[in-house]
Amino acid sequence: MPVLECAVRWARPADTPEMRALLTDGERERYERFRQPQDKARFVTGRFLARTALAEATGLDPRTMRFTTDCPHCGDTHGKPRLPGSSVDFSLSHSGDRVVIVLTEGADVGVDVEQENDRDIDRLAEMVLAAPERTALAAMADRRSGFHRYWTRKEALLKATGHGLAAPMTDIHLSPPGDPAEVIAWTGEAAVSPVRLADLDPGPGYAAAAAVLTDRPLKITELTY
């Protein structure tokens, strides 16, 4: 079976005139609504990264790209950005000083990056992890890293399906951190198959993962802009 190419592009948040010049009027209004400089930088970097990476993949002019955000499940405008008329799907995520985009052609993709922190892992595990995952997490030497690995895999998956956090994460049972990422079981209405998961390399103190709705093996290429 032929591999499916997944292009992963990393960037640090910035906020330059070159980046702002590519924003649409609607995106500029959203940019102006952010109060914190770091939020402005993450937003504009994400849109700039999307346009430049998509221009490289499709040959389109980044200055004329317009994204839609229609939800595939309810039709509202809270869905992930898409490029109408293109077979290239993409997903964006940011956390801390990491911004990432993943692109694939012919399959839906999701990505998530999270900066590890001292959140209440025990409380969140009840909301995020299936029972076998909670058991596995309890035995881990580095529970913080393990939890964030589970979290990013699941959020990437639900971004790929378009459900986001509206679908219960506890319905998904994944392989434990340290093993190759895969879905062991998935119950509930949001479940889809086939799915490929892959852990990414965001650097120390972060966890990241990509999910693609395909049965083809993935070939991941990570570059930093």
N, C-alpha and C positions, 0 to 999 in steps of 0.2 A: 504494500500500500504506500503511495507517495506521501512524503512528509508535507505538512502544512507550515509554511514560513510565518513566523511571528516576529515582527520587528518591534523591539523595545527601545525606547529613547528616554534617557534620563536628563534632567536639567535642574539647576538650582534656581530658586525664585529670583527674579529680577524685575525691574520696571523701567523700561527705556522708551524713548520716543519711537524707536524703530518698532518695538512691540505694540505700543498703543496705536500706531498708524494702521495696523491691520484689523483693529476692532471695528465691528459694525456699529451703527448708531445705538441699537439695542444693547449690545455688549458694553459700549462705553457708558450707557446709563447705569447698567449693573455695576460696572467698575467703580463709578462715582459713588454708589451707595455703600460700598465697603468703607468702614471708618478706620480700620487699622492698616498701616502701610504694608504689613506682611500679607494681609488678606488680598489687597490690591495686587501685590507682586505675584502671589500664587495664581490668582485668576488670570492675569494678563499673560503670564508665562505659559499657563496651560493652553490658552487659545493660540498663542504664538507657536508653541510646540506642535499643536494639532495642525495648524495651517502649513507650517514648513515641512513636517513629516508627510502630510497628505500630498503636498505639492511634489515631493520627491517620489512618492509611490504612484501617483496618478498622472503627473505632468500638468495638472491644472494650475492656474494662476492663484496664489494664496490670497491676493487682494480681492478676488471676486467670489471666494468661497462663502457660502451661507449655510449655516447648520440649522437643522430642525431638532426639536426636543420632544416630539410626540411620544407619549407612552404607548407601547404596543398592546397594553392590556385594557386601558380605560380611555385612551385617546386624549387625555389631558397633556399639558405641556411641561410635565415634570420629568420626562424621560431623559436618557443620556443623549448627548449630542450625536447627530448622524449627518452624513454628507449625502443629500438626495441625489439619486441617479448614479451613485458609485457602488461598485461591488466590494469596495474596501470598507470594512468596519473598524471602528477604533473605540478605545475607552481611555479615559483620563482619570488620574487620581493624584492627590498631593497630601503631604503631611510633613510638618516641620520644615526642613530645608530640602525636601525632595519633591520633584514634580515628575510624573511618568506618563507616557502614552504607550499603548500597545496597539499595533495594527495587524489585521489579517485580511485576506481576500477570500470571499465566499463563505464565511462563517461568522457567527456572532461571537464577540469577545468581551471580556470584562477584566479589569485590573484594579488592584487595591494596594496601597502602601500605607503603613502605619508606623509612627514613631513609638517605640516601646516606652511605657511610662509605668508609674506605680499605682495604676488604677486598681480598684477593688476586684481582683481577679476571681475570688471565690463567689462574690455576688454576680458578677457578669457571666461566669461560667454557667450558672443556672439558667441564664437567658440565652446563651449562645451555643453551648455544647450539648450534644447528645449524651446519654448516660454512659456509654462505653468511652466516650472522649473524656468525660470528667474523671473517670477511673484512671485513664491513661495519664491525664494531666497531674493527678495527685501523686503519681509515682515519679514525676520528672524532677531532676535536680534543678533545672532552670525553668520554673513554672511561668515566669513572666514571658520569656522568649517563646515557650511552647504555646501559651494562650494566644499571643499575637500571630503566630504562624497559623493556628486554626482560624483565627478571626479573618485574616487577609484572604485565605483560601476561600472561605465561605462568602465573604463580601464580593470577591471577584466573580464567583459563580453566580450570585444573585444579580450582579450588574450585567453579566452576559445574558441572562434570561430576561432582564428588564424588570424583575420584581423588586429589586432593591431590598430595603429593610422591611417591606410590607409582608414578605414571606418569612415563616418561622425558621430561624437558623437551627433550632433544635431538631428539626425534621431531617437534617443532613448529618450523616455519619461519615467522617473522613478518616483516611489513614493517619496515623500519628506523626507528628513532626519528627524528622529524622528518617522517615521512610518516604519513598517516592509518593508524591501527592496524587491521590485518587479518591473517587467517591466509592465508598463501600456499600452504602445504602442510602436511599432518599425516599421518604414517605411524604404524603400530602399532595395537594393540588398543584403546587408549583414544580414538582419533580419533572425533570427532563432527562433524556438519554439519547445519544451518547454524549459524554463530556470528557474533555481532557483538562487536567490541572497541571500547573508548573509553578514551583517556587522561583522567585527572581532574586537578584543580588543587589539590594539597595545600599549595602554597606552596614557597618556596625551600628547597633542601636535601632535598627529598623527591621521590619518584616514586610514582604511583598509577595504577591502571587498573581498569576494570570489564569483565566479560565476561558476555554473555547468550546463552543457547542459543535463538536465534530468527533468522528471516530478515527481520524487520521492522526498519526504520531506528530508531535510538534517539534519544529526546529526553532529554537529561541536564539535570537541575536540581540545582545544588549550593547547599546552605545550611549556615551554621554556627550551631550551637546555642550 
